[in-house]
Amino acid sequence: MKDKKFLMKNLILGLLVILLVVFPLVTIKNAEFAGADDRATEAIAQVDKNYKPWFKPIWEPPSGEIESLLFALQAAIGAGFLGYYIGVAKGRKNANR
């Protein structure tokens, strides 16, 4: 019974996270979701007019919104792994007591 409640709670939380990610992309039209990379490029160009980047991206997302979504997804996956590791470590510590 506890496993069912736990699973339902996590499923609802996961759906809320997905909704929080998708909702702004769908509802806010013509919004600019630019990150710090663009500002850094502009600042470098102001300081050194002859600056040329060392590398070029292998693939560029079709829009800034998709780029932001992928960045947020990457952060969420990393946080999930970190939370899982901390939970397992705490569970092992409690099991050894």
C-alpha positions as CSV (number, residue, x, y, z in Angstrom):
1,M,0.0,0.0,0.0
2,K,2.8,2.4,0.9
3,D,4.5,1.6,-2.4
4,K,1.4,2.6,-4.4
5,K,1.1,5.9,-2.6
6,F,4.8,6.6,-3.1
7,L,4.6,5.8,-6.8
8,M,1.5,7.9,-7.2
9,K,3.1,10.9,-5.4
10,N,6.2,10.6,-7.6
11,L,4.1,10.3,-10.7
12,I,2.2,13.4,-9.9
13,L,5.4,15.3,-9.0
14,G,6.9,14.2,-12.3
15,L,3.9,15.4,-14.3
16,L,4.0,18.7,-12.5
17,V,7.7,19.2,-13.4
18,I,6.9,18.4,-17.1
19,L,3.9,20.9,-16.9
20,L,6.2,23.5,-15.4
21,V,8.7,23.0,-18.3
22,V,6.1,22.9,-21.1
23,F,3.6,25.5,-19.9
24,P,5.8,28.6,-20.5
25,L,6.9,27.4,-23.9
26,V,3.3,27.0,-25.0
27,T,1.6,30.0,-23.4
28,I,4.2,32.8,-23.7
29,K,4.4,33.7,-27.4
30,N,7.4,35.7,-28.8
31,A,9.3,35.5,-25.5
32,E,13.0,35.6,-25.4
33,F,14.6,32.8,-23.3
34,A,18.2,33.8,-23.9
35,G,21.0,32.7,-21.6
36,A,24.3,34.1,-20.5
37,D,26.1,32.7,-23.5
38,D,24.7,35.4,-25.8
39,R,25.7,38.2,-23.3
40,A,29.2,36.8,-22.9
41,T,29.6,36.7,-26.7
42,E,28.5,40.3,-27.0
43,A,30.8,41.4,-24.1
44,I,33.8,39.7,-25.8
45,A,33.0,41.3,-29.1
46,Q,33.0,44.7,-27.4
47,V,36.4,44.2,-25.8
48,D,38.1,42.6,-28.8
49,K,36.7,43.2,-32.2
50,N,39.0,40.6,-33.8
51,Y,38.0,37.8,-31.5
52,K,37.3,34.5,-33.3
53,P,35.8,31.5,-31.4
54,W,38.0,28.5,-31.0
55,F,35.2,26.0,-31.6
56,K,31.9,25.8,-33.5
57,P,29.0,23.8,-32.2
58,I,28.4,20.4,-33.7
59,W,24.6,20.9,-33.6
60,E,22.6,24.0,-32.7
61,P,19.0,23.7,-31.4
62,P,16.4,25.2,-33.8
63,S,15.5,27.9,-31.2
64,G,16.5,29.4,-27.9
65,E,13.5,27.9,-26.2
66,I,14.6,24.4,-27.2
67,E,18.1,25.2,-26.0
68,S,16.8,26.3,-22.7
69,L,14.6,23.2,-22.4
70,L,17.6,20.9,-23.1
71,F,19.7,22.8,-20.5
72,A,16.9,22.5,-17.9
73,L,16.4,18.8,-18.7
74,Q,20.2,18.2,-18.3
75,A,20.1,20.0,-14.9
76,A,17.0,18.0,-13.8
77,I,18.7,14.7,-14.8
78,G,21.8,15.7,-12.9
79,A,19.8,16.6,-9.8
80,G,17.9,13.3,-10.1
81,F,21.1,11.3,-10.1
82,L,22.6,13.4,-7.2
83,G,19.4,13.0,-5.2
84,Y,19.3,9.2,-5.9
85,Y,22.9,8.8,-4.8
86,I,22.3,10.8,-1.6
87,G,19.2,8.7,-0.9
88,V,21.1,5.4,-1.5
89,A,24.0,6.5,0.7
90,K,21.6,7.5,3.5
91,G,19.7,4.3,3.1
92,R,22.9,2.2,3.4
93,K,24.0,4.2,6.4
94,N,20.6,3.6,8.1
95,A,20.7,-0.1,7.2
96,N,24.1,-0.4,8.9
97,R,22.8,0.9,12.2
